[in-house]
């Protein structure tokens, strides 16, 4: 499936090869990401509508420590591996505890039929969604302050006015300021997380790591630090990053 898109879409093909080259990623890993992108799409029906898949977690001790300290948790996840599985894995393991559920920022698809499918699939015990609106942002802040968890993809290009230009693999990329704002929420621990896709349908491994950097107060500098953290995470398994995502595009008009 991934290779069909790569073959017929010149724009997608250029994005994959150019973005990987900018990051210093080998052509082998760039092409391997094409297969991974196809697998990402193919696995969604099972993840959304089917029975649970095999998942294990590394770094759960960082979650346990934050919860023991009464902290809310902000998970920062790049477009890497299976990012759908990270929130559901947390919800299955921790979300049944009172006040420990996860809320993820969610931009509904434009197609009405797909919007209903995705919304129902992401509404499960211990897992909730917040819209990309001002009310949704307030919901995320409230969740963190009450000791819950929030999931965010900080390498997603936000609408105009909701980000700043900051380097990503050495290139200016319009970067959301929301991740830095949420990271400064009182009573909050920031963690990195991504879902590694295992070969031959063996399932997934959700990796949880500490975010050890100190965020500057200046928005551009703070976003640069977060972008560097995402780049370091991507560097551990570049073949599972979505290099075809147009990370360097100009932001669209929007409002929150």
C-alpha positions in Angstrom: 0.0 0.0 0.0 2.8 2.4 0.9 4.7 1.6 -2.3 1.6 2.2 -4.5 1.4 5.7 -3.1 5.1 6.2 -3.5 4.9 5.1 -7.1 1.9 7.2 -8.2 2.5 10.4 -6.2 5.4 12.5 -7.2 4.8 14.9 -4.3 4.8 12.2 -1.7 7.9 10.6 -3.3 9.8 13.9 -3.2 8.8 14.6 0.4 10.0 11.2 1.6 13.4 11.5 -0.1 14.0 15.2 0.5 13.0 15.3 4.2 15.0 12.2 5.0 18.0 13.6 3.2 17.7 16.9 5.2 17.8 14.9 8.4 20.9 12.9 7.2 18.9 9.7 7.1 20.1 7.0 4.7 18.2 6.2 1.5 17.7 2.7 2.9 15.9 4.0 6.0 13.9 6.5 3.9 12.7 3.8 1.6 11.9 1.5 4.5 9.6 4.2 5.9 7.5 3.8 2.8 6.6 0.3 3.8 6.0 1.4 7.4 3.6 4.1 6.2 1.6 1.5 4.4 1.5 -0.7 7.4 0.3 2.2 9.5 -2.7 2.6 7.3 -3.4 -1.1 7.1 -3.4 -1.6 10.8 -5.9 1.1 11.7 -9.1 -1.0 11.2 -7.8 -3.5 13.7 -6.7 -0.8 16.2 -9.9 1.1 15.9 -12.5 -1.6 15.6 -10.9 -5.0 16.3 -9.8 -7.0 19.3 -6.7 -5.8 21.3 -3.3 -6.3 19.8 -0.1 -7.5 21.6 1.5 -4.5 23.3 4.3 -4.2 25.9 5.8 -1.1 27.4 9.3 0.0 28.3 10.0 2.9 30.7 6.7 2.5 32.6 8.7 3.4 35.8 8.7 7.1 34.6 4.9 7.0 34.5 4.7 5.4 37.9 7.1 7.9 39.4 5.1 10.9 38.1 1.8 9.4 39.3 3.3 8.6 42.7 4.3 12.3 43.0 0.8 13.4 42.1 1.8 14.9 38.8 -0.1 15.2 35.6 1.8 13.8 32.6 2.3 15.4 29.2 3.3 12.8 26.6 5.1 14.2 23.5 5.0 11.8 20.5 6.3 12.4 17.0 4.8 11.0 13.8 6.7 7.8 14.3 5.8 4.2 14.4 2.2 3.6 15.5 1.2 6.7 17.4 -2.3 5.4 17.7 -1.1 2.7 20.0 0.6 4.9 22.6 -2.5 6.5 24.0 -4.6 3.2 23.9 -1.7 1.3 25.7 -1.6 4.0 28.4 -5.4 3.9 28.8 -5.4 0.1 29.0 -2.8 0.1 31.7 -3.5 3.2 33.7 -6.7 4.7 32.5 -9.0 2.7 34.7 -7.5 4.3 37.8 -9.7 7.3 39.0 -8.4 10.6 37.6 -5.6 8.9 35.6 -7.2 8.8 32.2 -5.6 10.2 29.1 -6.9 13.0 26.8 -5.4 13.5 23.4 -5.7 16.5 21.1 -7.7 15.5 18.1 -8.4 17.3 14.8 -11.5 15.5 13.3 -11.2 14.4 9.6 -13.0 16.5 7.1 -15.1 13.6 5.8 -18.2 13.2 8.0 -18.3 9.4 7.7 -14.7 9.1 8.7 -15.1 11.7 11.5 -17.7 9.5 13.2 -15.6 6.3 12.8 -12.5 7.9 14.3 -14.3 9.6 17.1 -16.0 6.4 18.2 -12.8 4.5 17.9 -10.9 6.9 20.1 -13.5 7.1 22.8 -12.8 4.1 25.0 -12.4 3.6 28.8 -9.6 5.7 30.1 -9.2 7.6 26.9 -10.8 10.9 25.8 -10.3 13.4 23.1 -10.1 17.2 23.1 -10.8 19.3 19.9 -8.3 21.7 18.4 -10.2 24.7 19.8 -9.8 27.0 22.8 -12.2 24.8 24.8 -10.1 21.8 23.9 -6.9 23.5 25.1 -8.6 24.4 28.4 -9.6 20.8 28.7 -6.0 19.6 28.3 -4.8 22.1 31.0 -7.6 21.0 33.4 -6.6 17.3 32.8 -2.9 18.0 33.6 -3.7 20.0 36.8 -6.0 17.3 38.0 -3.2 14.6 37.7 -4.3 13.1 34.4 -2.4 12.5 31.2 -2.3 14.4 27.9 -1.0 13.2 24.6 0.3 15.5 21.9 2.1 15.3 18.5 4.3 18.4 18.6 5.7 17.8 15.1 2.3 18.5 13.6 2.1 21.8 11.7 -0.4 24.0 13.5 -2.6 26.7 11.9 -1.3 30.2 11.4 -0.9 32.1 14.6 -0.5 29.0 16.8 3.2 28.4 16.2 6.6 29.8 15.6 9.3 29.0 13.1 12.0 26.8 14.8 14.7 24.5 13.4 13.8 20.8 12.8 16.7 18.8 11.5 18.4 22.2 10.8 15.5 23.5 8.6 12.9 26.1 9.7 9.6 24.4 10.5 6.4 26.0 11.8 6.1 24.5 15.2 3.2 24.6 17.7 3.7 26.6 20.9 1.0 24.6 22.6 3.4 21.8 23.6 5.7 24.3 25.4 2.7 26.0 27.1 1.4 22.7 28.4 4.8 21.6 29.5 4.8 24.6 31.8 1.5 23.8 33.4 1.8 23.4 37.1 2.0 19.9 38.5 3.1 18.4 35.2 5.8 15.9 34.2 6.8 15.8 30.5 7.6 12.4 29.0 8.5 11.2 25.5 6.6 8.2 24.0 6.4 6.4 20.7 5.0 3.1 19.6 7.5 0.8 17.8 5.9 -1.5 15.2 7.2 -5.0 15.4 7.7 -7.0 12.2 5.3 -9.7 10.9 2.3 -8.5 12.9 3.9 -9.3 16.3 2.4 -6.2 17.9 4.0 -3.1 19.3 6.4 -1.8 22.0 5.5 1.5 23.6 8.7 3.3 24.6 8.5 5.9 27.4 11.5 8.1 28.1 12.1 11.1 30.3 12.2 14.6 28.9 15.3 16.0 30.6 15.7 19.3 28.8 14.9 22.7 30.4 12.5 24.7 28.3 13.5 28.4 27.8 10.8 31.0 28.3 11.1 32.4 24.8 8.7 30.6 22.5 11.1 30.1 19.6 13.8 28.7 21.8 11.4 26.5 23.7 10.1 25.1 20.4 13.6 24.5 19.2 14.3 22.4 22.3 11.2 20.3 21.7 12.0 19.9 18.1 15.5 18.7 19.0 14.0 16.1 21.4 11.7 14.9 18.7 14.7 14.7 16.3 16.7 12.7 18.8 13.8 10.3 19.3 13.3 9.9 15.5 17.0 9.2 15.1 16.7 6.0 17.2 14.5 4.4 14.5 14.3 6.6 11.4 12.8 3.9 9.2 9.5 4.3 11.2 9.1 8.0 10.9 6.6 9.5 8.4 9.1 11.3 6.2 6.3 11.9 3.7 4.5 14.2 6.1 5.0 17.8 4.9 6.7 19.1 8.0 8.1 22.2 6.4 4.9 23.5 4.8 3.5 27.0 5.4 0.7 27.0 8.0 -2.9 27.3 7.0 -5.4 29.8 8.2 -7.2 28.6 11.4 -8.4 29.7 14.8 -8.3 28.3 18.3 
